[in-house]
Amino acid sequence: MKQVFSETAEYYDKIYSYKDYPGEVRKLRAIISRIVPNALSILDVACGTGMHLVHLVNSFSCQGVDICEKLLEVARNRVPDVPLHHGDMTDFELSQEFDVVLCLFSAIGYVRTLEKARTAIECMARHLRPGGVMIIEPWFTRSTWREHTVHGMFINDPELKIARISTSFTNGNLSIFDLHHLIGTPMGTEHLVEHHELGLFEIDELQKAIDDAGLKAEFDSGGLTGRGLHIGIRMPAT
């Protein structure tokens, strides 16, 4: 997987400041309480800048994994007491198990292919204790991805202006878009481009991958942000 956010990592939280992290974590807590009421430990895969961890660390023993060192640098400053590991979600190995494994904000799409998605799910499942729950927030499916649409956002702080424009394309089972950032600070203005390619996986494809990884698959159609949630439960040992 490519480290697509390396160049814009210092602006990541400003760009995604619209996200309601406390609200998302409240929904996560409700799911965790229903399935693993005595959960103590959480692994956040593709943890990014650690914004979900901020709202989890006071209640759980947390760790994180991300492929982007620049994002991990931000996260380490934000949650300095949380162990954060550099790794690819398809092949990381922490040699321990957790009550909860998370993979949020559609990060699963960055593996690009269904084969690698299955590998990532197997890898995450290996880090799950009996009775534990894996929660994955998916990207778009082939039917919900809107090709040839134009998107834009603007940050208008006194000493920071960011204009971000992109157009959506499709190539087979890949969603493709270039995020063009025009970033202005008192030190000058720069143009940064991030190239993104995310796999378009159907709900039943990921549900089968979860089942095949030895977990009991459920799907929450609402999820945290409207994209749904894949839930995998490792049944307790008998």
Summary of the structure (lengths in Angstrom):
residues: 238
radius of gyration: 17.8
end to end distance: 37.3
largest distance: 62.8
contacts: 771
relative contact order: 0.17
helix: 27%
strand: 34%
